[in-house]
Amino acid sequence: MDFGFGINRSSTIDLTKTDNGLFRRVCSEEPGARTCMACGSCSATCMASDLSGMSIRKVLLAMQRGQDIRHMLSKCMLCGKCTMVCPRGINTRRLVLTICRLYD
Amino acid sequence: MKENVVIIGGGIAGMEAAGQLLSLGYNPIIVEQQDHLGGHVAQWHRLFPDMIPAQELVQKLGESIAEANVFLETRVNFVNRLSDGWNVMLSNGINIVCRAILVASGFTLFDASRKEEYGYGVYDHVITNADLEAWLNGSADRRVPFRPESMGFVHCVGSRDMKAGNTQCSKVCCTTAIKQAIEMKERFPDSNVYCFYMDLRLFGKKYEDFYINAQKQWGVQFIRGRVSEVSETMEGRLQVKAEDTLSGRPVKVQLDLLVLMSGMVCNEHSSRMAGMMGLDIDSDGFIRSRDNEYHIVESNRPGVFYAGTCTGTKTVPETVCEARSAALAIHNYLKGR
């Protein structure tokens, strides 16, 4: 029956039910990934971010919140500029490759 | 005969200043309303960033003032201005005439129950930073579960809070939360530990390293967003709501223990004393130094000096340095320099 309205899904992230297994697997190989402080340097310098919204910062956050990151890395061109600017010294370029390898 | 200097408050500021005044040849008299010296630090477990036992510092300071006069469980009843000094009347009936007074009356911990949304005193497993330190020090606390799976730390409780009347940052709580998160991870390595913060203000030596260590080695999870609401589930766990402002989405999580990082607020006894001695109060409610740039330990009244958190929020090293500085300022004042 059509009531003329729908119900939106809750946007709340429930951390109790969140599966951040991918993030933990990634961190076991790249412990530096945990030290991200969301400064945004990586996204600001990203060649792909301007047109595609690519952001390694957002990928790291989404993984911690158990969200699907399937399409988030496809625009990365592996140029490595984000690695150059990261103040925490995270090897973000290698991180992208590690995430892609561990993603199942 | 050695000259008297009355020190109001026997916390670490009063103790350090007393030690310095003794070695400068004075007779410091500490007036402390509690039954022990060391103030808040005496109740603390370990001090950041090197994690030395707080007790070690208090003990060291205690040894340095073995020859000082100490009145415990004593209050200042009244202070009179004399032509060349002050007359201090204590609650134990003793009168002291002196030319210099050091106010080291410290701070009061913000009463976390005033932030009703966090449920301190209402829910079974909500405690404060001070409660956790006491537990870490070995006192029993039934609010701390035997084996917590998940824990949360709420930064800025009563600090940076206009509604609570405290716009100031308490400076130490960010680092204390990280320290306590690590200490809990040491005890419960399999637990999830979350820190809910607005900003992380890690200004001091090695504080940022502390943060990186908490992230990298201990996997403490930092969520940028102030906790908005705490409730209890049917099973007696805590349901905590916040916004994950980095994701731009609401976040909720069930916890077994919630630690509120209560901030430093001005001590009401300080205001009482300020009234008796005619001392200025600053716009933030703390006692006002002669200025906030250069003459921090000096007051607007002759012979009255300050040390420690009576004039604003401070760390342990800042407090101790100020106490030394105040001792020297008193020495110069009494020598007529």
Boltz contact constraints between the chains, C-beta under 6 A:
constraints:
  - contact:
      token1: [A, 11]
      token2: [B, 249]
      max_distance: 6.0
  - contact:
      token1: [A, 12]
      token2: [B, 250]
      max_distance: 6.0
  - contact:
      token1: [A, 12]
      token2: [B, 252]
      max_distance: 6.0
  - contact:
      token1: [A, 13]
      token2: [B, 249]
      max_distance: 6.0
  - contact:
      token1: [A, 13]
      token2: [B, 251]
      max_distance: 6.0
  - contact:
      token1: [A, 14]
      token2: [B, 252]
      max_distance: 6.0
  - contact:
      token1: [A, 15]
      token2: [B, 253]
      max_distance: 6.0
  - contact:
      token1: [A, 16]
      token2: [B, 253]
      max_distance: 6.0
  - contact:
      token1: [A, 16]
      token2: [B, 254]
      max_distance: 6.0
  - contact:
      token1: [A, 31]
      token2: [B, 216]
      max_distance: 6.0
  - contact:
      token1: [A, 34]
      token2: [B, 215]
      max_distance: 6.0
  - contact:
      token1: [A, 34]
      token2: [B, 216]
      max_distance: 6.0
  - contact:
      token1: [A, 35]
      token2: [B, 212]
      max_distance: 6.0
  - contact:
      token1: [A, 35]
      token2: [B, 215]
      max_distance: 6.0
  - contact:
      token1: [A, 35]
      token2: [B, 216]
      max_distance: 6.0
  - contact:
      token1: [A, 38]
      token2: [B, 246]
      max_distance: 6.0
  - contact:
      token1: [A, 61]
      token2: [B, 246]
      max_distance: 6.0
  - contact:
      token1: [A, 61]
      token2: [B, 247]
      max_distance: 6.0
